[in-house]
Amino acid sequence: MSSTALITGITGQDGTYLAELLISRGYTVYGLVRGQNNPRLAVVAQLCPGVEFVEGDLLDQSSLIAALETCQPNEVYNLGAISFVGLSFKQALLTGEITGLGVTRMLEAIRTVNDKIKFYQASSSEMFGKVRESPQTELTPFHPRSPYGVAKVYGHYITVNYRESYGMFACSGILFNHESPRRGMEFVTRKITNGVARIKLGMQKQLTLGNLESQRDWGFAGDYVDAMYRMLQQPDPDDYVIATGEMHSIREFLELAFTRAGLDWRDHVGSDPRFFRPAEVDRLVGDASKARDKLGWTPTTTFKDLANMMVDSDLAIQQRAAAAGAPAG
């Protein structure tokens, strides 16, 4: 009998990659959406033919119960969140409601409808924030530095609580930064690669960023959704750090991206304090030994390959847009 999965955050980067993976493995895949008029639904349908949409809202538990009753999933992947750290400072309460309490609403809905449903929670390296040790493991204490990070800590611990309190199969993946050509334009890597494409094609001259010295552990989203899937196939639920174990600065990403387009980043990039966070997270790097040992998971895409992949994609997007006479962002 084929499995059925429900994905929240289906319109995001991870949602589409995960849907593709599950469909390739014979799953029936439902995506939770707040309304059928979302312009992103057409993009999801194009990327992931066969995905079915079901209405529901992480702010409304009754809608989550109805969604679960409609699609009767074996697995739920909770990727839905206000996921942009900068926005979380401006919408702290809404971030708490969706990114934090939304997890509890989904867990309660599962417990109400069928407590045998396996649950995946998208935890984040931003929970570590002001890090206590490097690299970070599943046992590293949390010190979040943004409303987003704080909300993710709540979501993480409530998942552990439901696992321990009710015996539910509930896992958290503590994912470090993961990027792709599908990353939103508000994220620094995509802002860079889109800017590179536009500068290369003469559509703009300068790119303004914030702190160029922040260091992150960057991987490819397509690799990371495979880890999510593997977590729910284990005999017992647990939490896992998913990371490459390598740390690179934004400056390094800039160098690779501009070099890919035959440009010198120093001729085109400026830094503006307006783009700095109120509380900076300077260095994040993960130790994914547990995932390697227990899940058999390892990243397959290098940092350089990731930057090149994103630049190539944005160049193609901007070239198509220019040929069609339409702006591409």
C-alpha positions in Angstrom: 0.0 0.0 0.0 1.4 3.4 -1.0 2.1 6.0 1.7 0.5 9.5 1.9 2.2 12.6 3.2 1.0 16.0 4.1 3.5 18.9 3.8 3.0 22.3 5.3 5.0 25.1 3.7 4.5 23.3 0.3 5.1 26.5 -1.6 8.5 27.1 -0.2 11.9 25.9 -1.4 12.0 22.8 0.9 8.4 22.0 0.2 8.8 21.5 -3.5 12.0 19.5 -3.2 10.4 17.2 -0.6 7.3 16.8 -2.7 9.4 15.8 -5.7 11.3 13.3 -3.6 8.2 11.7 -2.1 6.3 11.5 -5.4 9.4 9.7 -6.9 9.0 7.2 -4.1 5.4 6.5 -4.9 3.8 8.7 -2.2 0.5 10.5 -2.6 1.4 14.0 -1.6 -0.9 16.7 -0.2 0.2 20.3 0.3 -1.4 22.4 3.0 -2.4 25.9 1.7 -4.2 28.8 3.3 -6.3 29.5 0.3 -6.6 28.3 -3.3 -5.8 31.7 -4.8 -2.1 31.6 -3.8 -0.1 32.5 -7.0 2.6 30.0 -5.9 0.3 27.0 -6.4 0.8 27.1 -10.1 4.6 26.9 -9.6 4.3 24.0 -7.2 2.0 22.2 -9.6 4.5 22.7 -12.4 7.5 21.6 -10.4 5.7 18.7 -8.7 2.9 17.3 -10.9 0.5 15.2 -8.9 0.6 17.2 -5.7 -2.9 17.7 -4.3 -3.8 20.8 -2.3 -5.8 20.8 0.9 -6.9 24.0 2.8 -5.6 24.6 6.3 -3.9 27.2 8.4 -1.3 26.8 11.2 -3.2 29.5 13.1 -6.4 27.5 13.1 -6.3 24.0 14.8 -9.8 23.0 13.5 -8.6 23.5 9.9 -5.6 21.3 10.6 -7.9 18.6 12.0 -10.1 18.8 8.9 -7.1 18.6 6.6 -5.8 15.5 8.3 -9.2 13.9 8.2 -9.4 14.7 4.4 -6.0 13.3 3.4 -5.4 10.6 6.1 -1.6 10.9 5.9 0.9 8.4 7.2 3.5 11.2 7.5 3.3 15.0 8.2 6.2 17.3 7.4 5.8 20.6 9.1 7.9 23.1 7.0 5.4 26.0 7.3 6.8 29.0 9.1 7.6 32.7 8.9 11.1 31.6 7.9 13.0 34.9 7.1 14.9 36.0 10.2 14.8 39.7 9.2 11.0 39.6 8.9 10.7 37.9 12.3 12.0 41.1 14.0 9.3 43.1 12.3 6.5 40.6 13.0 7.6 39.0 16.2 4.1 38.1 17.5 3.0 36.5 14.2 6.3 34.6 14.0 5.5 33.2 17.5 2.0 32.2 16.5 2.9 30.4 13.2 6.5 29.2 13.7 6.1 28.4 17.4 2.5 27.7 18.4 1.7 26.4 14.9 3.7 23.3 15.8 1.6 22.6 18.8 -1.6 23.0 16.8 -0.4 20.5 14.3 0.7 18.0 17.0 -2.6 18.3 18.8 -4.5 17.8 15.5 -2.5 14.6 14.9 -3.1 13.4 18.4 -6.9 14.1 17.8 -7.2 12.4 14.4 -4.6 9.6 14.5 -1.6 9.6 16.9 0.1 7.0 14.8 0.9 9.6 12.1 4.7 10.2 11.9 5.6 13.9 12.4 8.6 15.8 11.2 9.4 19.3 12.6 11.7 21.7 10.7 14.0 22.9 13.4 16.8 25.3 12.6 20.4 26.1 13.3 19.2 29.6 14.3 18.2 28.0 17.6 21.9 27.9 18.5 22.3 31.7 17.9 25.1 32.9 20.2 26.8 29.5 20.1 28.3 27.8 23.1 30.5 25.4 21.2 31.6 24.7 17.7 30.6 22.6 15.8 27.1 22.4 17.1 25.5 19.0 17.8 22.1 17.8 19.0 23.3 18.4 22.6 24.6 21.9 22.1 22.6 24.4 24.3 20.3 26.9 22.5 20.8 30.6 22.6 18.5 32.1 19.9 19.1 35.7 18.7 15.9 36.4 16.8 12.2 36.0 17.2 12.4 33.3 14.5 15.1 31.4 16.5 13.1 31.7 19.7 10.0 30.4 18.0 11.9 27.5 16.5 13.2 26.6 20.0 9.6 26.4 21.2 8.6 24.3 18.2 11.6 22.0 18.8 10.9 21.4 22.5 7.2 20.9 22.1 7.9 18.2 19.5 10.2 16.5 22.0 7.5 16.9 24.7 4.8 15.3 22.6 7.2 12.4 21.8 8.0 11.8 25.4 4.5 12.5 26.8 2.3 10.7 24.3 4.7 8.2 22.6 4.2 9.9 19.3 6.6 9.4 16.4 7.8 13.0 16.3 11.2 14.0 15.0 13.0 17.3 14.5 15.7 18.0 11.9 18.0 20.7 13.1 18.9 21.9 9.6 21.7 24.4 9.0 21.4 26.8 6.1 20.4 25.1 2.9 20.0 26.9 -0.4 19.0 26.3 -4.0 17.8 28.0 -7.2 14.3 28.0 -5.6 15.4 30.0 -2.5 13.3 33.1 -1.9 14.7 36.5 -3.1 14.8 37.8 0.5 17.5 35.4 1.5 21.1 36.6 1.1 22.4 33.8 -1.1 19.6 34.3 -3.7 19.8 38.0 -3.4 23.5 37.6 -4.3 23.0 35.2 -7.3 20.1 37.2 -8.7 22.1 40.4 -8.3 25.0 38.7 -10.1 22.8 37.8 -13.0 21.3 41.2 -13.3 24.7 42.9 -13.1 26.1 40.5 -15.7 23.2 41.3 -18.1 23.5 45.1 -17.5 20.2 45.4 -15.6 21.8 46.9 -12.4 25.2 48.0 -11.3 25.4 47.6 -7.6 24.4 45.1 -4.9 24.0 46.3 -1.3 24.2 43.8 1.6 24.6 43.7 5.3 27.3 41.9 7.3 29.7 40.3 4.9 31.7 38.5 7.6 28.9 36.3 8.9 29.8 32.6 8.5 27.4 29.8 7.9 27.3 26.1 7.1 25.6 26.1 3.7 24.2 23.0 1.9 21.9 22.1 -1.0 18.2 21.9 -0.1 17.7 18.9 -2.4 20.2 17.0 -0.1 18.5 18.1 3.1 15.0 17.0 2.2 16.4 13.5 1.8 17.5 13.7 5.4 13.9 14.6 6.4 12.5 11.6 4.6 15.1 9.3 6.2 14.2 10.4 9.7 10.6 9.2 9.4 11.7 5.8 8.0 13.6 4.9 11.2 12.3 2.4 13.7 12.4 5.1 16.5 11.9 8.9 16.4 14.8 11.1 17.2 16.4 14.5 16.5 19.2 15.1 14.1 21.6 17.9 13.1 21.8 18.2 9.2 24.8 20.1 8.0 27.9 19.9 5.8 30.4 20.5 8.6 32.0 23.4 6.6 31.8 27.1 7.4 32.0 29.8 4.8 31.5 33.6 5.0 29.1 35.6 2.9 32.2 37.2 1.4 33.3 33.8 0.1 29.9 33.2 -1.4 30.1 36.5 -3.1 33.5 35.7 -4.6 32.3 32.4 -6.0 29.1 33.8 -7.4 30.7 36.8 -9.1 33.6 34.7 -10.4 31.1 32.3 -12.0 29.8 35.2 -14.1 33.3 36.5 -14.9 33.0 39.5 -12.6 34.9 40.9 -9.6 32.5 41.3 -6.7 34.6 44.2 -5.2 33.5 46.4 -8.2 29.8 45.9 -7.5 29.1 45.2 -3.8 28.5 47.6 -0.9 27.7 47.0 2.8 25.0 49.0 4.6 24.4 48.8 8.4 20.6 49.0 7.7 20.8 45.4 6.6 22.5 44.2 9.8 20.3 42.3 12.3 19.5 43.8 15.7 21.3 40.8 17.2 23.8 39.2 14.9 24.6 35.5 14.7 28.2 35.4 13.6 29.2 31.8 13.2 27.2 28.6 12.7 28.6 25.2 11.7 27.1 21.8 12.4 28.3 18.3 13.2 26.1 15.8 11.3 27.8 12.7 12.6 24.6 11.3 14.1 22.8 11.6 10.8 25.6 10.0 9.0 25.8 7.1 11.4 22.1 6.4 12.0 20.5 7.7 8.8 23.2 6.9 6.3 23.0 10.5 5.2 25.8 12.7 3.7 25.6 15.9 1.7 26.4 15.4 -2.0 26.7 19.0 -3.2 29.8 21.2 -2.5 29.7 24.9 -1.6 31.2 25.9 -4.9 28.8 23.7 -6.9 25.9 25.2 -4.9 27.0 28.8 -5.8 27.5 27.9 -9.4 24.1 26.1 -9.7 22.3 29.2 -8.3 24.1 31.7 -10.5 23.5 29.6 -13.6 19.8 29.3 -12.8 19.4 33.1 -12.2 21.3 34.0 -15.4 18.9 31.7 -17.3 15.8 33.2 -15.5 16.9 36.8 -16.2 17.8 36.0 -19.8 14.4 34.5 -20.4 12.7 37.5 -18.7 14.7 40.0 -20.8 13.8 38.1 -24.0 10.1 38.2 -23.0 10.4 41.9 -22.1 9.3 41.3 -18.5 11.0 42.0 -15.2 12.1 38.9 -13.2 12.9 40.6 -9.9 
